[in-house]
């Protein structure tokens, strides 16, 4: 009976260590820092694109007219099923 308890405890310890390793690998502090840096880079790129578009006067503010909207509706109905 004591051998079964020891084996069970060892199994639990191994499972907990594996879970901690997996958690650190996917959600550890290094991953969080890398995600923050990646988001900061994306934000900087978006700001640069916005400033570039505003400076060149190219902005996508045109809305489709009714005829263009009707064409889009017709083309979506005739799509393959």
matplotlib code that plots the C-alpha trace (Angstrom):
import matplotlib.pyplot as plt

x = [0.0, 2.8, 4.4, 1.2, 1.1, 4.7, 4.1, 0.9, 2.7, 5.6, 3.1, 1.4, 4.7, 5.6, 2.2, 2.5, 6.0, 4.9, 1.9, 4.1, 6.6, 3.8, 2.3, 5.7, 6.3, 3.0, 2.1, 5.3, 6.8, 8.9, 5.9, 3.9, 6.8, 7.2, 3.4, 3.6, 6.5, 4.7, 1.6, 3.7, 5.3, 1.9, 0.6, 3.6, 3.1, -0.6, 0.2, 2.9, 0.4, -2.2, 0.1, 1.4, -2.1, -3.2, -0.1, -0.7, -4.4, -5.4, -8.2, -10.8, -13.9, -15.9, -19.1, -20.6, -23.4, -26.8, -25.9, -22.6, -24.5, -27.1, -24.2, -22.7, -26.1, -26.6, -23.1, -23.6, -26.8, -25.3, -22.4, -21.8, -23.4]
y = [0.0, 2.4, 1.8, 2.8, 6.0, 6.9, 6.2, 8.3, 11.2, 11.0, 11.0, 14.1, 15.9, 15.1, 16.3, 19.6, 20.2, 19.6, 21.9, 24.7, 24.3, 24.5, 27.5, 29.3, 28.5, 29.9, 32.6, 33.4, 36.9, 36.7, 36.0, 38.8, 41.2, 40.0, 40.5, 44.1, 44.9, 43.4, 45.4, 48.6, 48.0, 47.4, 50.6, 52.6, 51.2, 52.1, 55.7, 56.0, 54.8, 57.2, 60.2, 59.2, 58.9, 62.2, 63.9, 62.6, 63.4, 59.9, 58.8, 56.2, 58.1, 57.5, 55.6, 53.4, 55.0, 53.3, 51.8, 50.4, 49.0, 47.3, 45.8, 44.4, 42.9, 41.3, 39.8, 38.3, 36.6, 35.1, 33.5, 29.8, 27.6]
z = [0.0, 0.8, -2.6, -4.4, -2.3, -3.2, -6.9, -6.8, -5.1, -7.6, -10.4, -9.0, -8.6, -12.2, -13.5, -11.5, -12.8, -16.4, -15.9, -14.5, -17.4, -20.0, -18.3, -18.2, -21.8, -23.1, -20.5, -18.7, -18.3, -21.4, -23.6, -22.0, -22.7, -26.2, -26.8, -25.5, -27.7, -30.7, -30.0, -29.6, -33.0, -34.6, -33.0, -34.2, -37.7, -37.7, -36.6, -39.3, -41.9, -40.7, -40.8, -44.2, -45.6, -44.0, -45.4, -48.9, -48.8, -49.5, -47.3, -47.9, -46.9, -50.0, -49.5, -52.2, -54.2, -54.5, -57.9, -56.6, -53.6, -55.9, -58.0, -54.8, -53.7, -57.2, -57.3, -53.8, -54.8, -58.0, -56.2, -56.3, -53.7]

ax = plt.figure().add_subplot(projection="3d")
ax.plot(x, y, z, "-o")
ax.set_aspect("equal")
plt.show()
